[in-house]
Amino acid sequence: MKFPTSVMTSSDTATYAADVLVIGGGMAGMTAALAATRAGKRVVVVDKASAFGGSAAISGGFVWTVRSVEEFASQCPLGDLELGHVLVEGYPALIARLADTGVELGDEQPVLYGRGRRLDVLGYIRRVCRKVAAHDGILAPITQVCSLVQEGRKVTGAQVRDAGGLTTILAERTVLATGGFQGNRALLHRHLKGSAARLLHRAGPQSTGDGLTLGISAGAGTSRGMDAFYGHLVASGIPEFTERQFVRFAQFCSDQGLLLNTDGRRFTDESLGDHMNAQQVARQTEGRALLVFDHATRRRAAASFVPGLESYDPVVECSTAGARLTSGEDLSAVAAGAAVWGYPAESVAGLPAGADSSAVAKSRLGAPPYYAVEVRPAITFTEGGLRIDPGGRVLDPAGTVIPGLYSAGADAGGLFAGGYAGGLASAGVFGMVAVEDG
Ligand SMILES: Cc1cc2nc3c(=O)[nH]c(=O)nc-3n(C[C@H](O)[C@H](O)[C@H](O)COP(=O)(O)OP(=O)(O)OC[C@H]3O[C@@H](n4cnc5c(N)ncnc54)[C@H](O)[C@@H]3O)c2cc1C
């Protein structure tokens, strides 16, 4: 039993009183816990996994976001601009907060269409754990949340179960930060409809929508963009797709190539980014597509997606692993290879003269050799979730605050709604806000 029983006891359940209860110890939850300790509050962090860190612990570690609210609006046109303000304006404070822990934090550098720093995520999680313990907080891994506790509408804590039995944790603030619902097939089917069945899983296995379910049980509403997700295109035909392959087989260069569906048609403006392309491929009838690119794109891809991140030559990686890859000195050769997987040869060979794509295709398919890799969409986190206000407070369907209940990270929806501006930064900023605002 991790919870001191001496605090209070009721009939058959131990009860423990804290200031802040954080449910989920990944990027959002740990940053909320850090904010709580800084404010001198007693915090309890529960996680159902045996180790803290969640998807953050297996991420690339780039804490980044866009430079301005205008850039946020352009990258996330369907996203919630009020929340976007909080992200952009809160980012410098988050970086200061991370640096203050003494953790290893790289210099600022360009990351995609914004800027960021590389964080030693595991080092950060360890440091926050030490701070929580030093401030009489409680860290409770392998602990399941059974239900939220409410007094009327107000959330006053949660009932949790660990090896020692049931405990009721009472808190002024309860922060839901369980990392989204990408690990829950039923929820994916409900919200992403047909696309759900076509998605590979590219995240830690623990995030199964518990925050969403708990929040709804307490009266929460859901956000815009419940069908949106952040993810990447992945080479198909590789024998396994586990943590080690998440970055290695992501086709980050899809924004510089051309995507054709199994009807041989282009269906999106690929330059919007690989995360947007992943969502579009998921909407195609067969949930797969052919990514065609030239040698210059291959060279750029091999040079690195983000400076500082280990780089992989997509062609070498795919051919070594036996992925669906074909190449040739002209597009007819590529077309013949791709026809075997069901892509109309005339459409592939017809690039760059294809009726709907000639101008773009000409600019993207320069000198040979050419390559085509079949891609499938993989989900990293769901972008829809609990409806929150800019203070991280959970709202009911009518937009009224549910007192005592907060959410951050991928559990909190509506921020990106199909676009993307940094998962770690948004989790960190809203983790801070959930404890400090309101
Ligand atoms: C391969 C990969 C690379 C990435 N690279 C980057 C990058 O470089 N930059 C970037 O910005 N983003 C990146 N991301 C995304 C980033 O990791 C996430 O956006 C971020 O971790 C989300 O934070 P979170 O706190 O919401 O979820 P998580 O960090 O996943 O934490 C959720 C936590 O909740 C716990 N939990 C789940 N259910 C329960 C429950 N019922 N009770 C208690 N605890 C529960 C989980 O065990 C986990 O510890 C990457 C992700 C992956 C998978």
The ligand as a MOL file (V3000), in Angstrom:
LIG
                    3D

  0  0  0     0  0            999 V3000
M  V30 BEGIN CTAB
M  V30 COUNTS 53 58 0 0 0
M  V30 BEGIN ATOM
M  V30 1 C 7.4950 7.3460 -31.3030 0
M  V30 2 C 6.9870 8.6750 -30.8010 0
M  V30 3 C 7.7650 9.8110 -31.0200 0
M  V30 4 C 7.2890 11.0600 -30.5670 0
M  V30 5 N 8.1030 12.1440 -30.7060 0
M  V30 6 C 7.6830 13.3620 -30.2680 0
M  V30 7 C 8.5440 14.4950 -30.3230 0
M  V30 8 O 9.7420 14.4060 -30.6400 0
M  V30 9 N 8.0100 15.7050 -29.9740 0
M  V30 10 C 6.7200 15.8440 -29.5510 0
M  V30 11 O 6.2710 16.9690 -29.2820 0
M  V30 12 N 5.9110 14.7760 -29.3960 0
M  V30 13 C 6.3630 13.5380 -29.7320 0
M  V30 14 N 5.5580 12.4330 -29.5540 0
M  V30 15 C 4.2160 12.6290 -28.9560 0
M  V30 16 C 4.3140 12.7690 -27.4350 0
M  V30 17 O 5.0180 11.6820 -26.8950 0
M  V30 18 C 2.8950 12.8440 -26.8460 0
M  V30 19 O 2.2050 13.8940 -27.4850 0
M  V30 20 C 2.9230 13.1090 -25.3340 0
M  V30 21 O 3.6630 12.1040 -24.6710 0
M  V30 22 C 1.4960 13.1770 -24.7660 0
M  V30 23 O 1.5760 13.3740 -23.3720 0
M  V30 24 P 0.4440 12.7780 -22.3970 0
M  V30 25 O 0.8680 13.0890 -21.0270 0
M  V30 26 O -0.8740 13.2130 -22.8800 0
M  V30 27 O 0.5060 11.2060 -22.6570 0
M  V30 28 P 1.6780 10.1810 -22.2250 0
M  V30 29 O 2.9900 10.8570 -22.2200 0
M  V30 30 O 1.5210 8.9790 -23.1000 0
M  V30 31 O 1.2940 9.7760 -20.7170 0
M  V30 32 C 0.0840 9.1430 -20.4120 0
M  V30 33 C 0.2650 8.3640 -19.1130 0
M  V30 34 O -1.0260 7.9860 -18.6140 0
M  V30 35 C -0.9290 6.6770 -18.0950 0
M  V30 36 N -2.2760 6.0910 -18.0190 0
M  V30 37 C -3.0590 5.6230 -19.0120 0
M  V30 38 N -4.2330 5.1910 -18.5160 0
M  V30 39 C -4.1960 5.3990 -17.1620 0
M  V30 40 C -5.0960 5.1680 -16.0900 0
M  V30 41 N -6.3050 4.6370 -16.2760 0
M  V30 42 N -4.7220 5.5000 -14.8450 0
M  V30 43 C -3.4870 6.0200 -14.5980 0
M  V30 44 N -2.5910 6.2580 -15.5780 0
M  V30 45 C -2.9390 5.9650 -16.8530 0
M  V30 46 C 0.0250 5.9770 -19.0330 0
M  V30 47 O 0.5600 4.8040 -18.4560 0
M  V30 48 C 1.0680 7.0840 -19.2800 0
M  V30 49 O 2.0900 7.0290 -18.3060 0
M  V30 50 C 6.0130 11.1670 -29.9260 0
M  V30 51 C 5.2730 10.0120 -29.6680 0
M  V30 52 C 5.7550 8.7780 -30.0870 0
M  V30 53 C 4.9630 7.5330 -29.7690 0
M  V30 END ATOM
M  V30 BEGIN BOND
M  V30 1 1 1 2
M  V30 2 1 2 3
M  V30 3 2 2 52
M  V30 4 2 3 4
M  V30 5 1 4 5
M  V30 6 1 4 50
M  V30 7 2 5 6
M  V30 8 1 6 7
M  V30 9 1 6 13
M  V30 10 2 7 8
M  V30 11 1 7 9
M  V30 12 1 9 10
M  V30 13 2 10 11
M  V30 14 1 10 12
M  V30 15 2 12 13
M  V30 16 1 13 14
M  V30 17 1 14 15
M  V30 18 1 14 50
M  V30 19 1 15 16
M  V30 20 1 16 17
M  V30 21 1 16 18
M  V30 22 1 18 19
M  V30 23 1 18 20
M  V30 24 1 20 21
M  V30 25 1 20 22
M  V30 26 1 22 23
M  V30 27 1 23 24
M  V30 28 2 24 25
M  V30 29 1 24 26
M  V30 30 1 24 27
M  V30 31 1 27 28
M  V30 32 2 28 29
M  V30 33 1 28 30
M  V30 34 1 28 31
M  V30 35 1 31 32
M  V30 36 1 32 33
M  V30 37 1 33 34
M  V30 38 1 33 48
M  V30 39 1 34 35
M  V30 40 1 35 36
M  V30 41 1 35 46
M  V30 42 1 36 37
M  V30 43 1 36 45
M  V30 44 2 37 38
M  V30 45 1 38 39
M  V30 46 1 39 40
M  V30 47 2 39 45
M  V30 48 1 40 41
M  V30 49 2 40 42
M  V30 50 1 42 43
M  V30 51 2 43 44
M  V30 52 1 44 45
M  V30 53 1 46 47
M  V30 54 1 46 48
M  V30 55 1 48 49
M  V30 56 2 50 51
M  V30 57 1 51 52
M  V30 58 1 52 53
M  V30 END BOND
M  V30 END CTAB
M  END
